[in-house]
Structure formats: structure tokens, C-alpha cells
Amino acid sequence: MYSSQQFRAMGAACAISVYADSAADDLAQIAVLRVELLEQSWSRFRETSELNRLNSLVGTGPVVVSADLLTLVWHMKRAWELTNGLFDPTMLSEIKAAGYDADYATVLARGALADAATWNQSSATSTARSSAMGSVEIDLEASTVNLPIGVGLDPGAIGKGLAADIIANEIMAAGAAGVLVDLGGDIVVAGKPEGTTAWVLAIEDERDPDNASRAPQLVSFTSADSFIDDQGNVSFDSMGIATSSTLFRRWNGGNRHHVIDPRTGKMADPQLVQATVWCGAGWLAEVSATAALLMKAGDAVSWLKQHEVGYTLLTSRDIFTSLAGAEHG
């Protein structure tokens, strides 16, 4: 049996596909409801979200949070450590100042920040920025998070990647034979699609999206059986793939994008224009793509090779990829 659901969540178009011997429709609907629960916990664009409540209690000491939010904050801090600060979830004030203070559709609809071109100029005197993520305290046993004064958390795209990981694993544990979770382009697959042993995913080249003659790069993944993770939980072999780009989410006549360099707090102007990464987890693919996008192309290739993940990186002219037989810059 096969069931697919298309919907909007987390400010993006989403899709979930489930293969199961029975109850595929029920599992797909449960997955959609799970997205809603995670968004209600994690979204900074919902006034009543648990994340916004946590941010409102900054400086008050440890705050008891749900298991979902605790998982998110733990992964945010881990991502910050793994990327040496190139993924930094404490840039809430800088992101809002850049005009990304609502979901992307709202930012576009209202023609946000007609004067946004002056934002980088006004902050140009700031040559370096220090992250406060190291001072965020997480107590897994007590299920608490302590935010120091002046710190607000913004999960960025790690929220989509991590949500896709959670949902794929939970739906597989509920009896699915295969599942694909696509949350705004952050994709996680697990198990096997019906009739084949491999998932095949295409990487779009956003530099020239209307060029029908450009063949997409294809990434394939064959799942193994379930296994027990370090915490003793049943997990399923999966793959996550994510793209970070300065080409897609733009506003103010195309002059502004959502990628902020945590080293300066200003809009990034990177050599790379698109970074796609794939590995065993959606959250890790997303933060790796974010970090790579902020590096010089050669440094990004070296860093991704060191971390043993797959990649396709684009500059305005060149392609750097780990795919065998593909074009290299």
C-alpha cells in the first residue's frame, strides 16, 4: 500500500510518502499531525509556540521544556559545536534585523524592508561577532534549558531536518516499510519504496532553474535493517539531504537573502551560491550545508570530505561534487 500527503507547514511546501503492508493512509495522516505538533513546539513564527515561551523567559533560570523542545535545543548546540560556530542558533536578533522576522511568505507579501539595503551599511562597523551558544545550559535529566540574558534561539532550517528525522523514524517504528519526509526541501528517507530497493533523489541546480536541458544530479540510497542507537532506542537506517542557498529565499527586489554570517552578524556574501549535503541524518545534512555555504569552495570540500558526507557545491560557474562521474569545478 502507498499513501502520499501534500501540505504546507513550517512556512514551506511539504510532502510525506508512506509505503506499508497496511494502514498506509493512517500512517501518512499521523505523520502530518506530528509535523503540526513539532511546529507548535519549535516555530518562532507562532506566538504561542513553546520556543517563543522559552525565549520570553530568558535570564530567569532553568525552564522546564517538553521532550521535543529539549531534543531540538540539544541538537542546535551539537550542531554549533560540530561546525565551529558556522551554524549558530543564537542569531535571532540579527535575523529579525535583516527582515526575516516572519515566515517567508509573509515577508514577501508585505514587501518587507524597503530600506533593507541600508542594514548591512549600518552594521558595517561590527567586524566580529561572538556567539552565546556556549553559555546555553541544557539539563537532559531535569528536561530544562537555561538561556542567559540577551540570548534568543532561532532553530533555522535545523528544525525541518530534525523534524524529518523524528517523523521518519517514528513512522517506520509504527509499521511502515518505507517513508519519505520532505519538509520544505529537507528530505529524509528510510526503509524501502515499494517495488525497488533504492531511493533516488534529484539535486536541482538553482542557478538556472528554467533550463530544461540541464540534467539533475541523482543521489541514490539503499536502506539496511533497523538497529539500536546509543540511547537504546530502535532506529532505522536513513538518509537526509538538504540544500542551503543564497539564490532562493530572497526579498527586497532580490537584494536580500536569509543567510546571515554568524562571524559578523551580517548578510553573507559567500563564494558558494548553493550547497547540497547528504548523510545519515536530516539535521546533520542541513547544518553541514549551512556551514559549507559560508566557507570558500576549497575549504568546504576539505571539511565535507573530513566529515565523510556526500556533497554538491555550486559557485556561480563551477560544480564541486562527491558523485562519481559528475562534473567537477
Beta strands, then each sheet from edge to edge (+ up, - down):
strand 1: 2-9
strand 2: 12-19
strand 3: 63-64
strand 4: 137-139
strand 5: 144-146
strand 6: 178-183
strand 7: 186-191
strand 8: 198-203
strand 9: 217-222
strand 10: 226-228
strand 11: 234-236
strand 12: 238-245
strand 13: 250-251
strand 14: 256-257
strand 15: 260-261
strand 16: 266-267
strand 17: 274-279
strand 18: 310-314
strand 19: 319-321
sheet 1: 1+ 2- 6+ 7- 12+ 17- 18+ 19-
sheet 2: 3+ 5- 4+
sheet 3: 8+ 9-
sheet 4: 10+ 11-
sheet 5: 13+ 14-
sheet 6: 15+ 16-
end
